[in-house]
Structures are given as structure tokens and as C-alpha cells.
Amino acid sequence: MMSMWEQSYSELLTKVQNSKPLVHNITNVVVTNFTANGLYALGASPVMAYAPEEVADMAKIAGALVLNIGTLNRELVDAMIIAGQSANTHGVPVLLDPVGAGATSFRTESALRILKEVNISLVRGNAAEIAHLIGEVREIKGVDAGDSADSGNIDLAVRAARTLHTMVAITGKEDVITDGVEVRMISGGDALLTKVTGTGCLLTSVLGAFAAVDPNLLLAGTAGLAFYSAAASRAAAHTAKLGPGSFQIAFLDELAKLHTGSLEGHVTIREVGTTTTGGTR
């Protein structure tokens, strides 16, 4: 029998599948095709629009806007801000994926400029990226995080949410999502996710699809993280001995096959308390 929270997550999945929300992605050239296919598999409707001349119009009709700085240039950042401000005006949630923040000063400054000029609803990144957004230093290699323990990610996520005044999701061996007060941990997925380019970027867009159907971003974000992890776990079970190429195809298939019972046996979700100063208890 599903718990109350599991029932809520399942209802959100059904909403995504039935309403097919339009997710406007301004994302990087490496992941565009995979992101579009992943959103289609989930049941959402992707659109990739980058031109400064049209992004404001596209953003205002979307269910969610996802900004991804994986392959950025100054004109693209300008377009992201135009789109983000249009989304803000029209009540559309905006998600930021600060890919590689900390790797170069331009990349970090661009992410911080977006955070300053756009009201961001949710930031999703790895621990190193999130740390650099709040002036903390963790190892990062190109656009990949260096090895780091996940044990400090709860405190980091809470500090970031309170500093940036937004929902923060840190993904890794375990995923953390918080609004700075409530914290949820999601365990599941599979290490094969790290062997396929664009799985993190697609995840942010999947969170956008869930954010598009419910204004409770802690609930929507947790549901998105949980079902994404469930699809990865199920795909890995079929392809563990075949390698990342087979996993990628199976993963898209599993996103398409997600149903209300998909979390059972694949994902664990738990609430974690925080103190008023940001430490865990």
C-alpha cells in the first residue's frame, strides 16, 4: 500500500503524462537530442528555442523554462535572461542547471548573473557546482565534479537554498532537495547514469516537467528525482552487463514505461530535519 507521499508523487507523474507540459529548454549543444527524447519518453513536450528574438514569446507559453549553461556564450546568456524575465512575468517556473560552475570565471559569473537577474525557482547541480554558486570551493574537472563525499551535501544544499533564496537540488550517489527548511533525500538510480553524457541535464528538464504541473516545488522536485532514479534503476537491471550504450536506450524506454508503482523496490525517500542555522539534526 502506498504512503500519502508516494500517492502524491504518483499523482504528479500521472499529471505529467496526461497534460504533456511544454518545457522550454535553452540547453547545451551536447545534450539537445537526448533531452528532447527523454522528455518525450516521460510524456512531456520539449521545445528548444534559443534566438533572443523569440525566447520571451516561447517562455511565456511554456509550462516551465530550463536554463542550462553547458555550452555558453554571451549572446546565449543574454537570451536566457530575456526568457527568464518573461517567464517570471507570466508565472512560469524557471530552473537553472549551472553546468561546470567553478570551472572558469566566465561560467561562474554567467550563472550568478542569471541568478541575480531572473527569479529562479529551482537550481539543480552537483555538489561542486552548487558550492561555487555560494562562494565555496570544491574540486571540479571541466564540467564534472571531482570525487567528494555526499555526507556534507545536506548542509550544503540548505546553505545554498537560504543564500540563493530558491529550491536547491544536489544530485549524486544520493539526491538532496530542499527549500532551506524542509529536506528530502532520494536514494536509488545507478552509477551507469554517470557514463552517459547528458543524464544530469535531462534530469533538470524532467524536474521542469514536474514543476510545470504543480506549484509545490519541493513535492514536484522530489517526485521528479524519485521517478528519474526509478527509471535508471530499472534500466540498469536490464543492461548491467551490456554497457552504457545499451543502458542509454533502456533508460529512455524505462522513462516511457514509468507508472504509479515504479518507485516500489527501486527508490527510498526520506525526510531530514534541519536546525534554524542550517545544520542537520
Secondary structure, DSSP 8 states (H G I E B T S, - for coil): ---HHHHHHHHHHHHHHHH--EEEEE--TTTHHHHHHHHHHHT-EEEE---TTTHHHHHHHSSEEEEE-TT--HHHHHHHHHHHHHHHHTT--EEEE-TTBTTBHHHHHHHHHHHHHS--SEEEE-HHHHHHHTT----EETTEE----GGGHHHHHHHHHHHHTSEEEE-SSEEEEESSS-EEEEE---GGGGGSTTHHHHHHHHHHHHHTT-S-HHHHHHHHHHHHHHHHHHHHHHHTTT-HHHHHHHHHHHHHH--TTTTTTT-EEEEE-B-TTS-B-
